[in-house]
């Protein structure tokens, strides 16, 4: 990523003005950057409100546990009703995951 920035192949300052899909298309070209990294960047850095990172094991395991849904496609379909706030649902899923495992959440 640093090389892409230095070579001006990636302009970080332009990303907040782009759609989530445009950011995804730009970042996925960089070796070592995958969908999970992009989802987390969009959620935390760009504050995208409507993402469900199904590449995140805590999210997947919590949906399995709470909703008894074990297929990622079915998870995605179920989560459509959470739109346009799927990122907020993700934060709640993470909180539940950590809390159930007695992990301290520090903000």
C-alpha positions in Angstrom: 0.0 0.0 0.0 2.9 2.4 0.9 4.4 1.8 -2.6 1.1 2.5 -4.3 0.8 5.8 -2.4 4.4 6.8 -3.1 4.0 5.9 -6.8 0.8 7.9 -6.9 -1.2 4.8 -7.9 -3.4 5.4 -4.9 -4.6 8.7 -3.6 -5.9 8.1 0.0 -7.3 11.7 0.2 -9.6 11.0 -2.7 -11.2 7.9 -1.2 -13.7 9.7 1.1 -15.3 11.2 -2.0 -15.9 7.9 -3.7 -18.6 5.3 -3.3 -17.9 2.1 -1.3 -17.8 0.2 -4.6 -15.3 2.6 -6.1 -13.0 2.4 -3.0 -13.3 -1.5 -3.1 -12.3 -1.5 -6.8 -9.3 0.7 -6.2 -8.0 -1.0 -3.1 -8.5 -4.6 -4.3 -5.8 -4.0 -7.0 -3.2 -3.7 -4.3 -1.4 -6.9 -3.4 -2.1 -7.9 0.2 -5.4 -6.0 0.4 -8.5 -8.2 0.4 -12.2 -7.8 1.0 -11.9 -8.0 4.8 -9.3 -5.2 4.9 -11.4 -3.1 2.6 -14.6 -3.7 4.7 -12.8 -2.7 7.9 -11.2 0.4 6.2 -14.6 1.5 4.9 -16.3 1.0 8.2 -13.7 2.5 10.5 -11.9 5.1 8.4 -14.6 6.2 6.0 -17.5 5.4 8.3 -19.6 3.6 5.7 -22.9 2.8 7.4 -24.0 -0.3 5.4 -21.4 -3.0 5.3 -21.6 -6.6 6.6 -18.0 -8.1 6.6 -18.8 -11.7 6.1 -15.1 -12.4 5.9 -14.9 -11.6 9.6 -14.9 -14.8 11.7 -16.5 -13.0 14.7 -19.4 -11.7 12.6 -20.0 -15.1 11.0 -19.8 -17.0 14.2 -22.1 -14.6 16.0 -24.7 -14.9 13.3 -24.5 -18.6 13.4 -24.9 -18.5 17.2 -27.7 -16.0 17.5 -29.6 -16.6 14.3 -28.8 -20.2 13.5 -27.8 -19.3 9.9 -24.8 -21.2 8.7 -24.5 -20.3 5.1 -22.9 -17.0 4.1 -25.3 -16.4 1.3 -28.2 -16.9 3.7 -26.5 -14.5 6.1 -26.3 -11.9 3.4 -30.0 -12.3 2.5 -31.0 -12.1 6.1 -29.0 -9.0 6.7 -30.7 -7.1 3.8 -33.4 -6.1 6.3 -30.7 -4.4 8.4 -29.9 -2.1 5.5 -28.9 0.8 5.4 -27.4 0.2 8.8 -25.5 -3.1 8.4 -22.3 -1.6 9.8 -24.1 -0.7 13.0 -25.4 -4.3 13.2 -21.8 -5.5 12.7 -20.7 -3.4 15.7 -23.4 -5.0 17.8 -22.4 -8.5 16.6 -18.8 -7.8 17.5 -19.8 -6.5 20.9 -21.8 -9.6 21.6 -18.9 -11.8 20.4 -16.4 -10.1 22.7 -18.8 -9.8 25.6 -19.7 -13.5 25.5 -16.1 -14.4 25.7 -15.4 -12.0 28.6 -13.2 -9.8 26.5 -13.1 -6.2 27.6 -14.3 -3.7 25.1 -12.4 -0.4 25.4 -13.5 2.6 23.4 
